[in-house]
Amino acid sequence: MHWISFVTGVVVTVFGYALFIGGKNFEEEFTEEDEDVLIHDFQSRYVTLSCQTCRKLKRHKEIENYLFECIKCRRQVDVRVS
């Protein structure tokens, strides 16, 4: 029974070391900027709206602020305030 506890402790220690210490090298690899990579700050949201063309509740992707597009039929839904 003591060997099982010892082996479990070693595995947890190695996992903790790899998680906290080993991950720093992984983050440093992606801090370098390449000229070929484009980074967009806008992240699209997905919401469930009623689509008039599909006549069902479908997922819509936000393409602009409060302007959504149905994933299935590509119909745009504008919920902006005029």
N, C-alpha and C positions, 0 to 999 in steps of 0.2 A: 504494500500500500504506500510505503514511503517513496518508492521509486516512481510511482505514477504521479505523485505530487511534485517530485523533483523535475521530472520530464515536462510536466505541464507548466511549471514555473519557468523553465528554460525556453520553452516555446513562446510563452507570453512575453518574456524579456526580449527575445529575438524579434518578435513581431512589433513590439513597442519601439525598439531601436530602428527597425526598417521604416516604420511609419513616421517617426519624428525626425530622426537624424538622416536617414537615407533619402527622404523626400526633398531635402534642400538642394541637392544636385539637380534634381528634375526641374525645379522651379527656375534655376539659374540658366538652364538650356533655353527656356522660352523668353527670357528677358531680352535677349539679343533681337534687334529688329531687322527683318529682311525687307528689301525694297520690293519684292514680289508679292508680299503678303499685305492685303488690305484689311484694315480693322474698322468695322462699323460700330458706332456707339449705340445705334438704335437696335433694340432687340424686339422682335415682333411678338405680340401677345396672341394667344388663341382663346377665343370665347365661343360659347354655344349660343347661337341666335336662330330664330326662325327664318328660314330661307323661303322667299316667295316663289322662286322657280321650282325648287325641290319639294316644297310644301311639307317640310319636316324640319325638326331641329337638327341643324348641322353645325359643324365647327367652322368658324370664320377666322381668318388671319388678319391682323391689323397691318395695313400697308402704309397708312399715315395716321396721325392722331385722330382717333374716333372715325376712321374710314376703314371698314372691314370688307374682306372679300371671301366669298364662300369657297371652300376647298374643292368641292365637287364640281359646281357649275361655273365658278368664277364670276358670279354676279356680285356687284359691289353694293354695300349697304352703308349709307352715310347717316351717322347719328350725331353729327356736329350741330351745335346750336347756331341758328342763322342770325 
